Amino acid sequence: MLHYEAMPDRENEALTARLVELAHDGRRFGFRRLHALVEREGIHANHKRVHSLYREAGLAWPCDAAVGATAS
């Protein structure tokens, strides 16, 4: 049986590299801020795609619920 094999997307690889570069430049930015910075550079990307690549690159901080924090 034949299965579809997705080709690696060079555009996503370049965008991921740029997101990582911007995230490690100094202050820690969230994906919304990084999306704005990338848009200013002229790289047009959907915010949902930026968020997905942001999480895949391991740039997202764990949420409080995942860490086990409780409200005091």
Chimera marker file (.cmm) of the C-alpha trace (Angstrom):
<marker_set name="trace">
<marker id="1" x="0.000" y="0.000" z="0.000" r="1" g="1" b="0" radius="0.5"/>
<marker id="2" x="1.283" y="3.456" z="-0.851" r="1" g="1" b="0" radius="0.5"/>
<marker id="3" x="1.533" y="6.134" z="1.788" r="1" g="1" b="0" radius="0.5"/>
<marker id="4" x="2.009" y="9.853" z="1.422" r="1" g="1" b="0" radius="0.5"/>
<marker id="5" x="5.445" y="11.062" z="2.463" r="1" g="1" b="0" radius="0.5"/>
<marker id="6" x="5.591" y="14.748" z="3.246" r="1" g="1" b="0" radius="0.5"/>
<marker id="7" x="8.542" y="16.620" z="1.820" r="1" g="1" b="0" radius="0.5"/>
<marker id="8" x="10.575" y="18.681" z="4.286" r="1" g="1" b="0" radius="0.5"/>
<marker id="9" x="9.451" y="22.288" z="4.151" r="1" g="1" b="0" radius="0.5"/>
<marker id="10" x="12.506" y="24.534" z="3.764" r="1" g="1" b="0" radius="0.5"/>
<marker id="11" x="10.410" y="27.603" z="4.579" r="1" g="1" b="0" radius="0.5"/>
<marker id="12" x="9.446" y="26.162" z="7.985" r="1" g="1" b="0" radius="0.5"/>
<marker id="13" x="13.059" y="25.256" z="8.707" r="1" g="1" b="0" radius="0.5"/>
<marker id="14" x="14.190" y="28.806" z="7.960" r="1" g="1" b="0" radius="0.5"/>
<marker id="15" x="11.376" y="30.296" z="10.039" r="1" g="1" b="0" radius="0.5"/>
<marker id="16" x="12.167" y="27.970" z="12.967" r="1" g="1" b="0" radius="0.5"/>
<marker id="17" x="15.833" y="28.946" z="12.817" r="1" g="1" b="0" radius="0.5"/>
<marker id="18" x="14.895" y="32.634" z="12.858" r="1" g="1" b="0" radius="0.5"/>
<marker id="19" x="12.487" y="32.153" z="15.789" r="1" g="1" b="0" radius="0.5"/>
<marker id="20" x="15.191" y="30.378" z="17.801" r="1" g="1" b="0" radius="0.5"/>
<marker id="21" x="17.685" y="33.109" z="16.946" r="1" g="1" b="0" radius="0.5"/>
<marker id="22" x="15.295" y="35.874" z="18.036" r="1" g="1" b="0" radius="0.5"/>
<marker id="23" x="14.278" y="33.993" z="21.186" r="1" g="1" b="0" radius="0.5"/>
<marker id="24" x="17.877" y="33.576" z="22.336" r="1" g="1" b="0" radius="0.5"/>
<marker id="25" x="19.016" y="37.115" z="21.485" r="1" g="1" b="0" radius="0.5"/>
<marker id="26" x="18.395" y="38.428" z="24.951" r="1" g="1" b="0" radius="0.5"/>
<marker id="27" x="15.033" y="38.658" z="26.616" r="1" g="1" b="0" radius="0.5"/>
<marker id="28" x="12.706" y="35.692" z="26.466" r="1" g="1" b="0" radius="0.5"/>
<marker id="29" x="9.818" y="36.467" z="24.097" r="1" g="1" b="0" radius="0.5"/>
<marker id="30" x="6.520" y="34.682" z="23.711" r="1" g="1" b="0" radius="0.5"/>
<marker id="31" x="5.287" y="33.492" z="20.346" r="1" g="1" b="0" radius="0.5"/>
<marker id="32" x="3.066" y="36.550" z="19.849" r="1" g="1" b="0" radius="0.5"/>
<marker id="33" x="6.015" y="38.922" z="20.212" r="1" g="1" b="0" radius="0.5"/>
<marker id="34" x="8.191" y="36.727" z="17.979" r="1" g="1" b="0" radius="0.5"/>
<marker id="35" x="5.410" y="36.667" z="15.371" r="1" g="1" b="0" radius="0.5"/>
<marker id="36" x="5.354" y="40.477" z="15.389" r="1" g="1" b="0" radius="0.5"/>
<marker id="37" x="9.154" y="40.670" z="15.060" r="1" g="1" b="0" radius="0.5"/>
<marker id="38" x="9.179" y="38.196" z="12.169" r="1" g="1" b="0" radius="0.5"/>
<marker id="39" x="6.382" y="40.120" z="10.415" r="1" g="1" b="0" radius="0.5"/>
<marker id="40" x="8.403" y="43.359" z="10.774" r="1" g="1" b="0" radius="0.5"/>
<marker id="41" x="11.285" y="41.628" z="9.010" r="1" g="1" b="0" radius="0.5"/>
<marker id="42" x="9.006" y="40.912" z="6.063" r="1" g="1" b="0" radius="0.5"/>
<marker id="43" x="8.491" y="37.198" z="6.700" r="1" g="1" b="0" radius="0.5"/>
<marker id="44" x="4.751" y="36.647" z="6.367" r="1" g="1" b="0" radius="0.5"/>
<marker id="45" x="3.643" y="33.694" z="8.460" r="1" g="1" b="0" radius="0.5"/>
<marker id="46" x="0.332" y="32.719" z="9.996" r="1" g="1" b="0" radius="0.5"/>
<marker id="47" x="0.269" y="33.149" z="13.784" r="1" g="1" b="0" radius="0.5"/>
<marker id="48" x="-0.880" y="29.531" z="14.172" r="1" g="1" b="0" radius="0.5"/>
<marker id="49" x="2.124" y="28.310" z="12.192" r="1" g="1" b="0" radius="0.5"/>
<marker id="50" x="4.464" y="30.449" z="14.299" r="1" g="1" b="0" radius="0.5"/>
<marker id="51" x="2.915" y="29.051" z="17.487" r="1" g="1" b="0" radius="0.5"/>
<marker id="52" x="3.283" y="25.467" z="16.247" r="1" g="1" b="0" radius="0.5"/>
<marker id="53" x="6.935" y="25.960" z="15.271" r="1" g="1" b="0" radius="0.5"/>
<marker id="54" x="7.564" y="27.786" z="18.567" r="1" g="1" b="0" radius="0.5"/>
<marker id="55" x="6.333" y="24.769" z="20.544" r="1" g="1" b="0" radius="0.5"/>
<marker id="56" x="8.179" y="22.246" z="18.335" r="1" g="1" b="0" radius="0.5"/>
<marker id="57" x="11.437" y="24.164" z="18.824" r="1" g="1" b="0" radius="0.5"/>
<marker id="58" x="11.034" y="23.854" z="22.598" r="1" g="1" b="0" radius="0.5"/>
<marker id="59" x="10.798" y="27.592" z="23.159" r="1" g="1" b="0" radius="0.5"/>
<marker id="60" x="7.505" y="27.468" z="25.066" r="1" g="1" b="0" radius="0.5"/>
<marker id="61" x="7.691" y="27.630" z="28.833" r="1" g="1" b="0" radius="0.5"/>
<marker id="62" x="5.747" y="24.918" z="30.645" r="1" g="1" b="0" radius="0.5"/>
<marker id="63" x="2.384" y="26.110" z="31.896" r="1" g="1" b="0" radius="0.5"/>
<marker id="64" x="1.749" y="26.270" z="35.659" r="1" g="1" b="0" radius="0.5"/>
<marker id="65" x="-0.678" y="23.332" z="35.559" r="1" g="1" b="0" radius="0.5"/>
<marker id="66" x="1.965" y="21.080" z="33.995" r="1" g="1" b="0" radius="0.5"/>
<marker id="67" x="4.541" y="22.077" z="36.608" r="1" g="1" b="0" radius="0.5"/>
<marker id="68" x="2.170" y="21.372" z="39.478" r="1" g="1" b="0" radius="0.5"/>
<marker id="69" x="1.884" y="24.880" z="40.891" r="1" g="1" b="0" radius="0.5"/>
<marker id="70" x="-1.042" y="25.513" z="43.191" r="1" g="1" b="0" radius="0.5"/>
<marker id="71" x="-2.795" y="28.737" z="44.015" r="1" g="1" b="0" radius="0.5"/>
<marker id="72" x="-2.006" y="29.997" z="47.501" r="1" g="1" b="0" radius="0.5"/>
<link id1="1" id2="2" r="1" g="1" b="0" radius="0.2"/>
<link id1="2" id2="3" r="1" g="1" b="0" radius="0.2"/>
<link id1="3" id2="4" r="1" g="1" b="0" radius="0.2"/>
<link id1="4" id2="5" r="1" g="1" b="0" radius="0.2"/>
<link id1="5" id2="6" r="1" g="1" b="0" radius="0.2"/>
<link id1="6" id2="7" r="1" g="1" b="0" radius="0.2"/>
<link id1="7" id2="8" r="1" g="1" b="0" radius="0.2"/>
<link id1="8" id2="9" r="1" g="1" b="0" radius="0.2"/>
<link id1="9" id2="10" r="1" g="1" b="0" radius="0.2"/>
<link id1="10" id2="11" r="1" g="1" b="0" radius="0.2"/>
<link id1="11" id2="12" r="1" g="1" b="0" radius="0.2"/>
<link id1="12" id2="13" r="1" g="1" b="0" radius="0.2"/>
<link id1="13" id2="14" r="1" g="1" b="0" radius="0.2"/>
<link id1="14" id2="15" r="1" g="1" b="0" radius="0.2"/>
<link id1="15" id2="16" r="1" g="1" b="0" radius="0.2"/>
<link id1="16" id2="17" r="1" g="1" b="0" radius="0.2"/>
<link id1="17" id2="18" r="1" g="1" b="0" radius="0.2"/>
<link id1="18" id2="19" r="1" g="1" b="0" radius="0.2"/>
<link id1="19" id2="20" r="1" g="1" b="0" radius="0.2"/>
<link id1="20" id2="21" r="1" g="1" b="0" radius="0.2"/>
<link id1="21" id2="22" r="1" g="1" b="0" radius="0.2"/>
<link id1="22" id2="23" r="1" g="1" b="0" radius="0.2"/>
<link id1="23" id2="24" r="1" g="1" b="0" radius="0.2"/>
<link id1="24" id2="25" r="1" g="1" b="0" radius="0.2"/>
<link id1="25" id2="26" r="1" g="1" b="0" radius="0.2"/>
<link id1="26" id2="27" r="1" g="1" b="0" radius="0.2"/>
<link id1="27" id2="28" r="1" g="1" b="0" radius="0.2"/>
<link id1="28" id2="29" r="1" g="1" b="0" radius="0.2"/>
<link id1="29" id2="30" r="1" g="1" b="0" radius="0.2"/>
<link id1="30" id2="31" r="1" g="1" b="0" radius="0.2"/>
<link id1="31" id2="32" r="1" g="1" b="0" radius="0.2"/>
<link id1="32" id2="33" r="1" g="1" b="0" radius="0.2"/>
<link id1="33" id2="34" r="1" g="1" b="0" radius="0.2"/>
<link id1="34" id2="35" r="1" g="1" b="0" radius="0.2"/>
<link id1="35" id2="36" r="1" g="1" b="0" radius="0.2"/>
<link id1="36" id2="37" r="1" g="1" b="0" radius="0.2"/>
<link id1="37" id2="38" r="1" g="1" b="0" radius="0.2"/>
<link id1="38" id2="39" r="1" g="1" b="0" radius="0.2"/>
<link id1="39" id2="40" r="1" g="1" b="0" radius="0.2"/>
<link id1="40" id2="41" r="1" g="1" b="0" radius="0.2"/>
<link id1="41" id2="42" r="1" g="1" b="0" radius="0.2"/>
<link id1="42" id2="43" r="1" g="1" b="0" radius="0.2"/>
<link id1="43" id2="44" r="1" g="1" b="0" radius="0.2"/>
<link id1="44" id2="45" r="1" g="1" b="0" radius="0.2"/>
<link id1="45" id2="46" r="1" g="1" b="0" radius="0.2"/>
<link id1="46" id2="47" r="1" g="1" b="0" radius="0.2"/>
<link id1="47" id2="48" r="1" g="1" b="0" radius="0.2"/>
<link id1="48" id2="49" r="1" g="1" b="0" radius="0.2"/>
<link id1="49" id2="50" r="1" g="1" b="0" radius="0.2"/>
<link id1="50" id2="51" r="1" g="1" b="0" radius="0.2"/>
<link id1="51" id2="52" r="1" g="1" b="0" radius="0.2"/>
<link id1="52" id2="53" r="1" g="1" b="0" radius="0.2"/>
<link id1="53" id2="54" r="1" g="1" b="0" radius="0.2"/>
<link id1="54" id2="55" r="1" g="1" b="0" radius="0.2"/>
<link id1="55" id2="56" r="1" g="1" b="0" radius="0.2"/>
<link id1="56" id2="57" r="1" g="1" b="0" radius="0.2"/>
<link id1="57" id2="58" r="1" g="1" b="0" radius="0.2"/>
<link id1="58" id2="59" r="1" g="1" b="0" radius="0.2"/>
<link id1="59" id2="60" r="1" g="1" b="0" radius="0.2"/>
<link id1="60" id2="61" r="1" g="1" b="0" radius="0.2"/>
<link id1="61" id2="62" r="1" g="1" b="0" radius="0.2"/>
<link id1="62" id2="63" r="1" g="1" b="0" radius="0.2"/>
<link id1="63" id2="64" r="1" g="1" b="0" radius="0.2"/>
<link id1="64" id2="65" r="1" g="1" b="0" radius="0.2"/>
<link id1="65" id2="66" r="1" g="1" b="0" radius="0.2"/>
<link id1="66" id2="67" r="1" g="1" b="0" radius="0.2"/>
<link id1="67" id2="68" r="1" g="1" b="0" radius="0.2"/>
<link id1="68" id2="69" r="1" g="1" b="0" radius="0.2"/>
<link id1="69" id2="70" r="1" g="1" b="0" radius="0.2"/>
<link id1="70" id2="71" r="1" g="1" b="0" radius="0.2"/>
<link id1="71" id2="72" r="1" g="1" b="0" radius="0.2"/>
</marker_set>
